[in-house]
Amino acid sequence: MELNNQQDRLLDSMEVEDLDEEMRYVSQPLPSKKASHPWAPLIYTAIYVVVSLGTVLTNHAIFNTGNVFFPYPLTLTWFELALTFVILTLGSEINALLPSQRRLNIPEFEFEWQAVKSIFPIGLFHAMVLTSSMYCLKLMNSSLYSITRSSSILFTIVFCIAILKYRLPPVLTIAAFITMFGFAMIQSSQAEFSLGGIIIGTVSSALTGFYFVYLKNSISFLKNDVWKLFQYHTILSIIFLIIPLLLSGEIQEIANNSQWAHDYNVRGYILLSSFLGFLVQAATLNTLKVSNPVSFVIAVALKFALQGVLVNLAFHSPLYGLDIFGIVLTLLGGISYDWIDIQHTPIKNYYTTSSLDIFNLCQLYF
C-alpha cells in the first residue's frame, strides 16, 4: 500500500528509542517501506526450516556416508559462498535484461564504500561463527555441542535488549526458555561433558547470538535492501573465511587426495549442498527482515528438533527417551512462541497487502 509523506519521514529518521511503547516489543520487526503481511514472519520461518533441513540431510550424507565422503566442512562452506556470489551476480544481470514490468527488485551489483564500511564486521563475525562452530565439533562430541548451542537463545535475547533496545513480552520469554530447555535436552543422554567444551561451546553460542543481532541491525543500514545486504555479506564472508580455511589444512589435504576432483558423485552432492546453502542464506536474511533475531533462533531450534527425527528416519541414528522428550518440548515451545508472537503483533503496525498471493510473496522475498 502507498505510504504517506509522514510515514516516509518517520521511516527515514526513526531511532529505536523514539518508538512508542507498543513498538518496543522484540516481536516487532523494524518497519519497511515495502509491503509486509502479518503472517510473513511465520511463512519465512517455515521456508527457512524446510530448506535448512534439506541442507542438513545433504551435508550429513557428504560428511558421514561412505559413498559420498568429503570431510572438509570449511571448504564446503567457502564453496557454497562462492557459488552464492555467482548466483547473485547472474541473477542481477539476467534481471536487468528483463522487461521493466517483469523485473524483480534485484539491484545490480555496485561497490559502495560507505555501505561496505557500515556492514564490514558482518563478514568477520560470520567467519568467526563458522570457524568456532567447526572448532567446537572437533573438540567435543556433537551432543555436547548441541547442548551448549541451545544457550544461543539466551544470548540473542540479551543482545536484542542491549543493542536493539527490544523488550520481550513475559509470555514470549517463557515460550523461548521452554524451547531452549527442550533444545538442550536433545542428545543430552549421549553427551560427554567437559569444562573446556562447555566454555568453548558457550562462547561460540554468544558469537552466534551477536551475529544474528548485528545482521538484523545491518538490514536497516542498507535501507531494508535484503538483496544488497546479501551481496555484501557474501563477498565479505568469502574474504574473511580464506584465512581460517588456509589455517585448517583442508586445502592441502584435498590437494593430496585428487580423487575428489574426479568423483562425480561427490561433485554432485557438493553442488546440491551449495545451492541449498544459497537458499538458506536467502531465507535467513528475509526472515530477519520481517521478523527479529529471537524468532530466528527459535526457528533454528525447531529445525534442530525436526532434524533429529529426520536423521533418525533417513540414517537410522538412535533416539533415546530424553531425546524424544527434548524434541517434543522444543516443538511445543517453538510453535507456542510463533503463535503467541503473531497474537502480540498488531496488524496496524504492518503495511499489509490485500492478499498474500504468489506475486506478493515474490515481492516480499526480494
C-alpha positions in Angstrom: 0.0 0.0 0.0 1.1 3.6 -0.6 2.8 5.2 2.4 2.0 8.9 3.0 4.7 11.5 3.4 4.6 11.5 7.2 5.3 7.7 7.3 8.2 8.2 4.8 9.8 10.8 7.1 9.3 8.5 10.1 11.0 5.6 8.4 13.9 7.7 7.2 14.7 9.3 10.6 13.4 6.9 13.2 15.6 5.6 16.1 14.6 2.7 18.3 14.3 4.9 21.4 11.8 7.1 19.6 9.3 4.4 19.1 6.2 4.2 21.2 5.9 1.6 23.9 4.0 -0.8 21.7 6.7 -0.9 19.1 9.4 -1.8 21.6 8.4 -5.5 21.7 11.0 -7.7 20.3 8.3 -9.4 18.3 8.0 -6.3 16.2 10.3 -6.0 13.1 11.7 -2.7 12.1 9.2 -1.2 9.7 9.9 -1.3 6.0 8.6 0.8 3.1 7.8 -2.4 1.3 4.5 -4.2 1.8 4.6 -6.8 4.6 2.0 -9.3 5.6 1.4 -10.0 9.3 1.9 -13.7 8.6 5.1 -13.1 6.7 7.5 -14.0 9.6 5.8 -17.4 10.0 6.0 -18.0 6.3 9.6 -17.2 6.1 10.4 -19.2 9.2 8.7 -22.2 7.5 10.7 -21.7 4.3 14.0 -21.5 6.4 13.2 -24.7 8.3 12.3 -26.7 5.2 15.3 -25.5 3.1 17.7 -25.8 6.1 16.6 -29.4 6.8 17.3 -30.3 3.1 20.8 -28.8 3.6 21.4 -30.7 6.8 20.4 -34.0 5.2 22.6 -33.4 2.2 25.6 -32.4 4.4 25.0 -35.4 6.6 25.4 -37.6 3.5 28.5 -35.7 2.5 30.3 -35.9 5.9 29.1 -39.2 7.2 28.2 -41.5 4.2 30.9 -43.8 2.8 29.8 -43.3 -0.8 29.9 -39.5 -0.7 32.6 -38.9 2.0 34.0 -35.4 1.9 35.1 -34.4 5.4 36.0 -30.8 4.7 33.3 -28.5 6.2 35.1 -25.2 5.8 36.0 -25.9 2.2 32.4 -26.9 1.5 31.2 -23.7 3.2 33.6 -21.5 1.2 32.5 -23.2 -2.0 28.8 -22.5 -1.0 29.6 -18.8 -0.6 31.4 -18.7 -3.9 28.5 -20.3 -5.7 26.1 -18.0 -3.9 28.1 -15.0 -5.3 27.9 -16.4 -8.8 24.1 -16.9 -8.5 23.7 -13.3 -7.1 25.7 -11.8 -9.9 23.9 -13.8 -12.7 20.6 -13.0 -11.1 21.3 -9.3 -11.2 22.5 -9.4 -14.8 19.5 -11.6 -16.0 17.0 -9.4 -14.1 18.5 -6.3 -15.9 17.7 -7.9 -19.3 14.0 -8.5 -18.5 11.3 -6.0 -19.4 10.8 -3.4 -16.7 7.3 -4.7 -15.8 8.7 -8.2 -15.2 11.7 -7.3 -13.1 12.1 -8.2 -9.5 13.6 -5.8 -7.0 17.1 -7.1 -7.6 19.7 -4.3 -7.8 22.8 -4.5 -10.0 26.0 -5.1 -8.0 27.6 -1.7 -7.2 30.5 -1.4 -4.8 29.7 1.4 -2.4 32.5 2.1 0.1 30.1 3.7 2.7 27.9 0.6 2.6 30.8 -1.7 3.0 32.1 0.3 6.0 28.7 0.1 7.7 28.4 -3.6 7.5 32.1 -4.5 7.4 32.1 -6.5 10.7 29.4 -8.9 9.3 31.9 -10.9 7.2 34.3 -11.1 10.2 31.5 -12.2 12.6 30.3 -14.8 10.1 33.7 -16.2 9.6 34.2 -16.3 13.4 30.8 -18.1 13.9 31.6 -20.7 11.2 35.2 -21.3 12.5 34.2 -21.5 16.1 31.4 -24.0 15.2 33.8 -26.2 13.3 36.4 -25.9 16.1 33.7 -26.9 18.7 32.8 -30.0 16.7 36.5 -31.1 16.6 37.0 -30.6 20.4 33.7 -32.1 21.6 31.1 -34.6 20.6 28.1 -33.3 18.7 25.8 -34.0 21.7 27.6 -31.5 24.0 27.8 -29.1 21.1 24.0 -29.2 20.7 23.5 -28.6 24.5 25.8 -25.5 24.5 24.3 -24.2 21.3 20.9 -24.0 23.0 22.3 -21.1 25.0 22.3 -19.0 21.8 18.6 -18.3 22.5 19.5 -16.7 25.8 22.4 -14.7 24.3 20.2 -13.5 21.5 17.6 -12.2 23.9 20.2 -10.4 25.9 21.8 -8.8 22.8 18.4 -7.8 21.5 17.7 -5.9 24.7 21.2 -4.4 24.9 21.7 -3.5 21.3 18.3 -3.2 19.6 16.5 -2.0 22.7 13.8 -4.5 22.2 11.7 -5.8 25.0 10.4 -9.4 25.0 6.8 -9.8 26.5 6.8 -12.2 29.5 4.7 -14.8 27.8 7.1 -14.9 24.8 10.1 -15.1 27.3 8.5 -18.2 28.9 8.0 -19.8 25.4 11.6 -19.0 24.4 13.0 -20.6 27.6 10.8 -23.7 27.2 12.3 -24.0 23.6 15.8 -23.5 25.0 15.5 -26.2 27.7 14.0 -28.6 25.1 16.8 -27.8 22.7 19.4 -28.6 25.5 17.8 -32.0 26.2 18.1 -33.3 22.7 21.1 -35.7 22.6 21.9 -34.8 26.2 21.8 -38.5 27.1 24.8 -39.0 24.8 26.9 -36.0 25.8 30.4 -36.3 27.1 30.8 -33.3 29.4 34.0 -31.3 29.8 34.6 -27.9 31.2 36.7 -26.8 28.2 33.9 -28.0 25.8 31.2 -26.1 27.8 33.3 -22.9 27.8 34.1 -23.1 24.1 30.6 -24.0 23.1 29.1 -21.2 25.2 31.5 -18.6 23.6 30.5 -19.9 20.1 26.8 -19.5 21.0 27.4 -16.0 22.2 29.1 -15.2 18.9 26.2 -16.7 17.1 23.6 -14.6 19.0 25.6 -11.4 18.5 26.0 -12.2 14.8 22.2 -12.5 14.2 21.5 -9.3 16.1 24.2 -7.4 14.2 22.9 -8.9 10.9 19.4 -7.7 11.8 20.8 -4.2 12.6 22.7 -4.2 9.2 19.4 -4.5 7.3 18.4 -1.0 8.4 21.9 0.3 7.4 21.1 -0.6 3.8 17.5 0.8 4.0 16.0 -2.7 4.2 17.5 -3.8 0.9 18.0 -7.5 1.6 19.4 -8.3 -1.8 22.2 -5.7 -1.5 23.0 -7.0 2.0 23.1 -10.5 0.6 25.7 -9.3 -2.0 28.0 -7.6 0.5 27.5 -10.3 3.2 28.6 -13.0 0.7 31.6 -11.1 -0.5 32.9 -10.2 2.9 32.3 -13.7 4.2 34.3 -15.2 1.3 37.2 -12.9 2.1 37.3 -13.4 5.8 36.9 -17.2 5.6 40.0 -17.5 3.5 42.4 -17.3 6.5 40.6 -19.9 8.6 40.4 -22.1 5.6 44.1 -22.0 4.9 45.0 -22.5 8.6 42.7 -25.5 8.8 44.8 -27.5 6.4 41.8 -28.7 4.4 43.2 -27.3 1.1 46.4 -29.2 1.5 44.5 -32.5 2.3 42.3 -32.0 -0.7 45.3 -31.4 -2.9 46.9 -34.6 -1.7 43.7 -36.6 -2.5 43.0 -35.7 -6.1 40.2 -38.3 -6.4 37.7 -35.8 -5.2 38.0 -33.8 -8.4 37.1 -36.9 -10.5 34.3 -38.2 -8.3 31.1 -37.1 -10.0 29.0 -38.4 -7.0 30.8 -36.1 -4.6 30.8 -33.1 -7.0 27.0 -33.5 -7.5 26.4 -33.6 -3.8 28.6 -30.5 -3.3 26.7 -28.6 -5.9 23.4 -29.5 -4.4 24.6 -28.6 -0.9 26.0 -25.3 -2.3 22.7 -24.4 -4.0 20.7 -25.2 -0.8 23.2 -23.1 1.1 22.3 -20.2 -1.1 18.6 -20.7 -0.3 19.3 -21.0 3.4 21.2 -17.6 3.3 18.3 -16.0 1.4 15.8 -17.4 3.8 17.8 -16.3 6.8 18.1 -12.7 5.6 14.4 -12.4 4.6 13.3 -14.0 7.9 15.4 -11.4 9.9 14.0 -8.6 7.7 10.3 -9.3 8.6 11.0 -10.8 12.0 13.7 -10.5 14.6 16.8 -12.4 15.9 14.9 -14.1 18.7 12.3 -15.5 16.4 15.0 -16.7 14.1 17.0 -18.6 16.8 13.7 -20.2 17.8 13.3 -21.3 14.2 16.8 -22.8 14.4 15.8 -24.8 17.5 12.7 -26.0 15.7 14.8 -27.1 12.7 17.1 -29.0 15.0 14.2 -30.8 16.7 12.9 -31.9 13.3 16.4 -32.7 12.1 16.7 -35.2 14.9 13.6 -37.1 13.7 14.6 -36.9 10.0 18.2 -38.1 10.5 16.9 -41.0 12.6 14.5 -42.0 9.8 17.0 -41.4 7.0 20.2 -42.7 8.5 18.9 -44.9 11.4 20.5 -42.8 14.1 19.4 -43.8 17.6 16.8 -41.7 19.5 16.6 -42.2 23.3 13.8 -41.3 25.7 15.3 -38.0 26.8 16.0 -37.1 23.2 12.3 -37.6 22.3 11.2 -35.6 25.3 13.6 -32.8 24.3 12.2 -32.8 20.7 8.6 -32.6 21.9 9.4 -29.8 24.4 11.3 -27.9 21.7 8.4 -28.2 19.2 5.9 -27.2 21.9 7.9 -24.2 23.0 8.8 -23.1 19.4 5.3 -23.4 18.0 3.8 -21.7 21.0 6.3 -18.9 20.6 5.4 -18.4 16.9 1.7 -18.4 17.7 1.9 -16.0 20.6 4.3 -13.8 18.6 1.6 -13.4 15.9 -1.0 -12.6 18.5 1.3 -9.9 20.0 1.9 -8.3 16.7 -0.7 -5.6 15.9 -1.7 -5.8 12.3 -1.8 -2.0 12.2 2.0 -2.0 12.5 2.3 -3.7 9.2 1.8 -2.2 5.7 -0.4 -5.1 4.6 -1.5 -6.2 1.2 -5.0 -7.3 0.3 -3.8 -10.9 -0.2 -0.7 -12.9 0.0 -0.7 -14.4 -3.5 2.4 -15.7 -5.3 3.3 -12.4 -6.8 3.1 -10.6 -3.4 5.2 -13.3 -1.8 7.9 -12.9 -4.5 7.9 -9.1 -4.0 8.2 -9.7 -0.2 11.0 -12.2 -0.8 13.1 -9.9 -3.0 
